[in-house]
Amino acid sequence: MVIKTVLKVEISCEKCKRMLLMAISGLQ
């Protein structure tokens, strides 16, 4: 249970990082 939630958080963080990178590059 705990491992699954951790994996989900890591995956969501990866998506957030990609979105943030795209937003930053878009602003530039």
VENHULIN-V704203 format. One record per residue. SS is DSSP state (a for helix, b for strand, c for the rest). PHI is phi as a letter, one per 20 degrees, with the letter a starting at -180 (* if undefined). PSI is psi in radians with two decimals (* if undefined). Layout:
ss=[SS SS]
phi=[PHI PHI]
psi=[PSI PSI]
This chain:
ss=[c a a a a a a a a a a a a a a a a a a a a a a a a a a c]
phi=[* f f f f f f f f f f f f g f f f f f f f f f f f f f f]
psi=[-0.93 -0.76 -0.73 -0.76 -0.68 -0.77 -0.73 -0.75 -0.75 -0.75 -0.78 -0.65 -0.73 -0.76 -0.75 -0.73 -0.76 -0.76 -0.72 -0.76 -0.75 -0.72 -0.76 -0.81 -0.59 -0.68 -0.68 *]
